[in-house]
Amino acid sequence: MRLIHLSDLHLGIRQFQRHTPAGMNQREADVAGVFQKTVDRIIDLAPDLVVIAGDVFHNVRPPNPSILHTFQQIARLARELPNGVIVMVAGNHDTPRAVETGCILRLFIPLGIHVVDTEPRRLHFPERDLSVLAVPDVPGAAPSFDIDPAARYNVLVAHLDMPGTYPDSGGYTEPAALNIGPEDIDYASWGYCAFGHKHVFQQLAPNACWSGAMEYTSNFIWGELGNERANKLPGKGFIEYDLDRKKRTFHKIEPARPLVDLPPITASGLTAADVDAAIAANVRALKGGVDDKIVRQVIKEIPRHVARELDHRVLRDMRRRAIQFHLDTRRPELLRALPVTGASGRRPSLMEMVQERLWSRPLGPDIDRQALVDLGLRYLQDADAREAASGTATIAADSE
């Protein structure tokens, strides 16, 4: 019995305000393309069971092109694996707040997909001697994570969080409705435990994992990238697990485009020209430059007046050439003890605090969270620019 475990597809995500020639959001198209390649790989592997552990879509009401493309790919997967079983549970991004809205994942039921979206359910496949406990991310009490003793193969697929078991990714993670402790599950009794919700691969036991997301789609992709590097992980992909041989294989899937975190620059004591030169050196060292990439340049300890004097003409050109060029400027700030953890760290900036609050606040199903965050941060940037311009005008008036 071989299974494939993938999760957190986030199809239909829209980011960075770039569009394809056909008018589709470029990141929406990127993620759709990666999913199509993933389906190709799964079909080649011809598993007995495919489990998708939630967050198939990025929103409860995804864009129509995303719905159509996803339906075509899921239909192809079902058609090319006629002897396979496909189980899909709803994640927090798939689950509407209003019951009458209905979960869009039910669209796949006529294709023969076993969709579990409203409450935990045990699926029985006696002809395969298989039992699957499917646990969607919905409010309510956690189920009893007990196996079916009558089945040879027991698989758990769940979209959930386990506080304290996952390393800090450097950014905010949206809360899951279902939170349990690691002691609630006896991993050794299960054939395999497939979890969704976390965007970076993590093993909880030899037969229990978060597979991680298929692409970089969280609210803080740079935290994901740093987590992967710190833990020497290969990146994004999905898991193949042989329940008889107890062997796990991670299949890496290349992202649609490079994600590049340029070497950070410490601007303490530097002029604007010095910082411009350091940015230019980082870009020159990047093979192919910033073109069509997602790029971040962190500049630490940079005073406001130095940031204003950077060569913004060059920066605008980089933003034009890249899918996203994020200049992350951080002003000099005193270190302090953080009250939550007691650890030393940088005081969160207003931009960071607003971003975290917008990602954590409850929203209706019709609101695009990414668009809301982008708009809020743009308002802050505009206010900062007006404040800087006002300050410059005041200084000029005083000098007269």
matplotlib code that plots the C-alpha trace (Angstrom):
import matplotlib.pyplot as plt

x = [0.0, 1.6, 0.1, 0.8, 0.5, 0.2, -1.5, -1.8, -2.1, -3.6, -4.9, -6.4, -4.0, -3.4, -0.3, 2.0, -0.4, 1.3, -0.7, -0.1, -0.8, -4.3, -5.0, -4.6, -2.8, 0.8, 1.1, -2.3, -1.0, 2.3, 0.7, -1.8, 1.2, 3.0, -0.1, -0.4, 3.2, 2.5, -0.4, 1.8, 4.3, 1.6, 0.1, 3.6, 4.0, 0.6, -0.1, -2.9, -4.1, -3.8, -4.6, -4.9, -4.7, -6.6, -6.3, -6.9, -8.0, -6.7, -10.2, -13.6, -14.7, -11.7, -11.5, -13.4, -10.3, -8.8, -11.9, -12.0, -8.2, -8.4, -11.4, -9.7, -6.6, -8.4, -10.6, -7.4, -5.9, -9.1, -9.2, -5.6, -5.7, -8.9, -7.9, -6.7, -8.5, -8.4, -9.3, -9.6, -10.2, -11.1, -8.6, -9.2, -9.0, -11.6, -14.1, -16.7, -17.8, -21.4, -22.8, -25.2, -22.3, -21.2, -17.7, -16.5, -14.6, -17.9, -17.5, -15.1, -17.5, -19.0, -15.5, -15.3, -13.2, -13.9, -14.4, -14.7, -15.6, -18.0, -17.0, -14.5, -15.4, -14.0, -13.9, -13.9, -12.5, -12.8, -11.7, -8.3, -8.3, -8.0, -9.5, -9.0, -9.9, -10.4, -10.4, -11.2, -10.3, -13.7, -14.7, -15.7, -14.2, -11.3, -12.2, -10.8, -7.7, -8.2, -7.4, -9.9, -8.7, -10.5, -8.4, -4.8, -4.0, -5.0, -4.3, -5.1, -5.4, -6.1, -5.7, -4.7, -2.2, -0.1, 1.2, 4.8, 5.8, 6.5, 9.5, 8.9, 9.0, 9.8, 6.3, 2.7, 0.8, -2.9, -4.7, -6.3, -9.7, -8.4, -5.6, -4.3, -1.4, 1.2, 0.2, -3.3, -2.1, -0.3, 1.7, 3.0, -0.5, -1.1, 0.1, 0.6, -0.5, -0.8, -1.1, -1.9, -1.7, 2.0, 3.8, 7.2, 7.9, 8.3, 8.5, 6.7, 7.4, 8.8, 5.2, 3.8, 4.5, 3.4, 4.1, 4.4, 2.9, 3.2, 4.5, 5.4, 1.9, 1.9, 1.7, 5.5, 7.3, 10.7, 10.1, 9.4, 12.6, 14.6, 13.1, 13.9, 17.5, 18.0, 16.7, 18.5, 15.2, 15.0, 12.1, 8.5, 7.1, 5.0, 5.5, 5.3, 4.9, 5.0, 2.9, 4.3, 7.9, 7.5, 9.6, 9.1, 10.2, 10.1, 9.4, 10.7, 8.7, 10.5, 8.7, 7.4, 10.1, 13.1, 12.6, 15.7, 16.6, 19.6, 22.3, 21.2, 22.9, 23.7, 23.5, 24.9, 27.4, 26.8, 25.6, 22.7, 25.3, 27.0, 23.7, 22.9, 26.3, 25.7, 22.3, 23.7, 26.5, 24.0, 22.0, 25.0, 26.0, 22.5, 22.5, 20.1, 19.5, 16.1, 14.1, 10.9, 12.0, 10.6, 13.3, 13.8, 16.5, 16.8, 18.6, 19.2, 19.9, 19.0, 17.9, 14.8, 16.7, 19.2, 16.3, 14.7, 17.9, 18.3, 18.2, 14.5, 14.8, 16.9, 14.7, 11.6, 13.4, 14.1, 10.4, 9.4, 11.7, 11.0, 7.7, 8.2, 11.2, 10.6, 13.0, 12.7, 14.2, 14.6, 15.3, 17.8, 15.9, 17.0, 16.9, 14.4, 13.1, 9.9, 7.2, 5.7, 8.8, 11.3, 13.8, 15.8, 14.8, 14.1, 10.9, 8.4, 7.9, 4.5, 4.5, 5.1, 2.5, -0.2, 0.6, 0.3, -3.0, -4.5, -3.5, -5.0, -8.3, -11.5, -12.8, -15.9, -15.7, -16.0, -12.8, -9.5, -7.1, -4.0, -5.5, -6.5, -2.9, -1.4, -3.8, -3.2, 0.6, 0.3, -1.7, 1.1, 3.8, 1.9, 1.5, 5.2, 6.0, 3.7, 5.3, 8.8, 7.8, 6.2, 9.3, 11.5, 9.2, 9.4, 13.2, 13.3, 11.0, 13.0, 16.2, 14.7]
y = [0.0, 3.3, 6.7, 10.2, 13.0, 16.7, 19.7, 23.5, 24.0, 27.4, 27.5, 30.8, 32.9, 36.4, 38.3, 41.1, 42.8, 41.3, 39.8, 37.4, 38.6, 36.9, 39.1, 36.4, 37.3, 36.0, 34.2, 32.6, 31.3, 30.2, 28.1, 26.6, 25.5, 24.0, 22.0, 20.7, 19.4, 17.9, 16.0, 14.8, 13.4, 11.7, 10.0, 8.7, 7.2, 5.5, 5.3, 3.3, 6.3, 10.1, 12.2, 16.0, 17.5, 20.8, 24.3, 23.2, 26.8, 30.0, 31.4, 29.9, 31.7, 31.3, 33.0, 31.2, 30.4, 28.7, 26.7, 25.5, 24.6, 22.8, 20.8, 19.8, 18.6, 16.7, 15.1, 14.1, 12.6, 10.6, 9.4, 8.4, 6.6, 4.5, 2.0, 4.6, 6.2, 10.0, 11.6, 15.4, 17.2, 20.9, 23.3, 26.7, 28.4, 26.1, 26.4, 29.2, 30.9, 30.7, 27.2, 28.1, 29.1, 25.5, 24.3, 24.5, 21.2, 19.4, 20.3, 17.3, 14.6, 13.7, 12.9, 10.1, 12.1, 11.4, 14.9, 15.5, 19.1, 19.4, 17.0, 14.2, 11.0, 7.5, 6.2, 2.4, 0.6, -3.1, -4.3, -2.7, -3.5, 0.2, 2.7, 6.5, 8.9, 12.2, 15.3, 18.7, 22.0, 22.9, 24.3, 21.8, 19.1, 17.1, 13.5, 10.4, 9.5, 5.8, 3.3, 0.9, -2.5, -4.4, -2.7, -3.7, -0.2, 2.8, 6.3, 9.6, 12.7, 16.0, 19.7, 21.0, 22.7, 21.3, 24.2, 23.8, 21.2, 23.5, 25.8, 29.5, 30.3, 34.0, 35.1, 34.9, 31.7, 31.9, 30.0, 26.6, 25.8, 22.4, 22.5, 19.3, 18.1, 15.7, 13.3, 13.0, 10.8, 7.5, 7.6, 4.1, 2.6, 4.3, 3.2, 6.9, 10.3, 13.0, 16.6, 19.9, 23.5, 24.2, 25.3, 23.8, 20.1, 18.7, 15.1, 14.4, 10.6, 8.3, 7.8, 11.3, 14.5, 17.9, 17.7, 21.5, 23.6, 23.1, 26.6, 29.7, 31.0, 32.0, 35.5, 35.5, 33.6, 34.7, 33.0, 29.8, 30.1, 30.8, 27.8, 25.5, 26.7, 26.5, 22.9, 21.9, 21.0, 20.6, 23.0, 22.4, 19.0, 16.1, 12.8, 9.2, 6.6, 2.8, 1.4, -2.1, -1.2, 1.8, 3.9, 7.7, 9.6, 13.3, 14.4, 17.9, 20.2, 23.2, 26.5, 28.4, 31.1, 31.8, 33.2, 35.2, 36.7, 38.9, 39.2, 41.7, 45.1, 46.9, 50.6, 51.9, 54.6, 54.4, 57.1, 56.7, 56.3, 53.5, 51.7, 52.1, 50.6, 47.6, 46.9, 47.1, 44.7, 42.2, 42.4, 42.0, 38.9, 37.4, 35.2, 36.7, 39.8, 40.4, 39.8, 37.7, 36.7, 37.3, 39.3, 40.8, 43.1, 43.7, 46.9, 47.0, 50.1, 52.6, 56.0, 57.5, 60.3, 57.9, 55.7, 58.8, 59.6, 56.2, 56.1, 55.4, 55.6, 52.5, 50.9, 51.5, 49.9, 46.8, 46.6, 46.9, 44.0, 41.6, 40.0, 41.4, 43.4, 44.1, 46.6, 45.9, 48.9, 48.7, 51.8, 51.7, 50.5, 49.7, 46.0, 45.2, 42.1, 40.9, 40.6, 37.4, 35.3, 37.1, 36.8, 39.7, 40.9, 43.9, 45.9, 45.1, 48.0, 49.6, 48.0, 44.5, 45.0, 46.1, 43.2, 40.7, 42.2, 42.2, 38.6, 37.5, 39.4, 37.4, 38.2, 37.4, 34.9, 37.7, 39.6, 38.8, 38.8, 39.3, 42.3, 43.7, 43.3, 44.9, 47.9, 48.4, 48.4, 50.7, 53.2, 53.1, 53.6, 56.6, 58.1, 57.7, 59.3, 62.3, 62.6, 62.6, 65.2, 67.4, 67.2, 68.2, 71.2, 72.3, 72.1, 74.2, 76.8, 77.1, 77.6, 80.5]
z = [0.0, -1.2, -0.5, -1.6, 1.0, -0.1, 1.5, 1.4, -2.3, -1.9, -5.5, -6.6, -4.5, -5.9, -5.0, -6.1, -8.6, -11.7, -14.5, -17.4, -21.0, -20.6, -17.6, -14.9, -11.7, -12.2, -8.9, -9.4, -12.7, -11.1, -8.4, -10.9, -13.1, -10.2, -9.2, -12.8, -12.6, -9.2, -10.7, -13.5, -10.9, -8.9, -11.9, -12.8, -9.3, -9.5, -5.8, -4.2, -2.1, -2.4, 0.6, 0.4, 3.9, 3.4, 2.1, -1.5, -2.3, -0.9, -0.4, 0.2, -3.0, -5.3, -8.7, -11.5, -13.6, -10.5, -9.9, -13.6, -13.7, -10.3, -11.4, -14.6, -12.8, -10.1, -12.8, -14.6, -11.4, -10.8, -14.4, -14.6, -11.2, -11.8, -9.1, -6.6, -3.7, -3.3, 0.1, 0.6, 3.8, 4.2, 5.7, 7.4, 4.0, 2.5, 5.3, 5.1, 8.3, 7.3, 7.1, 4.4, 2.1, 1.6, 1.0, -2.5, -2.2, -2.6, -6.3, -6.5, -5.1, -8.5, -9.7, -7.1, -4.6, -0.9, 0.5, 4.2, 5.1, 8.0, 10.7, 11.3, 9.4, 9.2, 5.6, 5.2, 2.1, 3.0, -0.4, 0.4, 4.1, 4.6, 7.0, 6.8, 9.6, 7.9, 10.1, 8.5, 10.2, 11.6, 15.0, 17.6, 19.9, 18.6, 17.7, 19.4, 17.4, 17.6, 14.8, 13.3, 14.7, 11.9, 9.2, 8.2, 7.1, 9.2, 7.8, 9.6, 7.4, 9.3, 9.0, 12.4, 14.6, 17.5, 19.5, 20.7, 18.1, 15.2, 15.0, 14.6, 10.9, 11.5, 10.6, 11.7, 11.1, 10.8, 13.6, 12.9, 14.4, 15.6, 18.1, 19.8, 21.8, 20.4, 23.2, 21.8, 18.9, 19.3, 16.1, 16.4, 16.2, 12.8, 9.4, 8.5, 9.8, 7.1, 8.5, 6.8, 7.8, 8.2, 5.1, 5.7, 5.9, 9.4, 10.7, 14.0, 13.8, 11.1, 9.9, 10.8, 8.9, 7.8, 4.1, 3.8, 1.1, -2.6, -3.2, -1.3, -0.4, 3.3, 4.7, 5.3, 2.6, 3.8, 7.1, 5.2, 3.2, 6.3, 8.1, 5.2, 5.1, 8.8, 8.8, 5.6, 3.9, 0.1, -0.3, -1.5, -2.5, -1.4, 0.4, -0.8, 2.0, 1.6, 4.5, 4.1, 3.9, 6.2, 3.8, 3.3, 0.2, -0.2, -3.8, -4.4, -6.7, -8.1, -7.5, -10.5, -10.2, -8.0, -4.5, -3.5, -0.2, -1.0, 1.6, 4.2, 4.4, 7.7, 7.0, 10.3, 9.4, 5.7, 3.3, 0.9, -1.9, 0.0, 0.5, -3.2, -4.1, -1.7, -3.2, -6.7, -5.8, -4.4, -7.6, -9.8, -8.0, -8.6, -11.7, -14.2, -12.0, -10.5, -13.7, -13.1, -9.6, -6.2, -4.3, -0.9, 0.2, 3.9, 5.1, 8.8, 10.9, 8.2, 9.5, 7.9, 6.1, 4.5, 3.3, 1.7, -0.2, -1.8, -5.6, -6.0, -9.8, -9.7, -7.1, -9.3, -12.2, -10.1, -9.1, -12.7, -13.7, -10.8, -10.0, -6.6, -5.3, -1.6, 0.0, 3.7, 5.5, 9.2, 11.3, 14.2, 17.3, 20.8, 21.8, 24.6, 26.3, 24.6, 27.2, 25.7, 25.6, 27.8, 25.0, 23.6, 20.1, 17.9, 18.7, 16.0, 13.6, 13.1, 9.6, 11.1, 13.8, 11.3, 9.0, 11.8, 13.0, 9.5, 9.0, 12.3, 12.4, 11.4, 7.9, 5.9, 3.1, 0.4, 1.6, 0.0, 2.9, 0.8, -0.9, 2.5, 3.9, 0.7, 0.9, 4.6, 4.1, 1.2, 3.3, 5.9, 3.2, 1.8, 5.2, 5.9, 2.6, 3.3, 6.8, 5.3, 2.7, 5.3, 7.5, 4.5, 3.8, 7.4, 7.5, 4.2, 5.7, 8.9, 6.9, 5.1]

ax = plt.figure().add_subplot(projection="3d")
ax.plot(x, y, z, "-o")
ax.set_aspect("equal")
plt.show()
